[in-house]
């Protein structure tokens, strides 16, 4: 059984017991989280698709980690103009473990 959920402007395919890194959401490590915007649920041959989301469907999870991803380097350069700009960025994330998918 798997589901497609939307959070943080992205869509994720989730299964029970899976650990998933999503955009940062507020909450302490160990606290429960519920994703109400479930776009699709598939259980074997039975597939339910929402228009755009399924009514009454939810995916429950708990927060495993709050952290920052590795550093990304943003480098701008214009040849022959002595223009160079270097900037770093670390994106915040939340790791969640999927507990249950309910329809």
Secondary structure, 3 states (H helix, E strand, C coil): CEEEEEECCEEEEEECCCEEEEECCCCCCCCEEEECCEEEEEECCEEEECCCCCCCCEEEEEEEEEEECCCEEEEEEECCCCEEEEEEECCEEEEEEEEEEEC
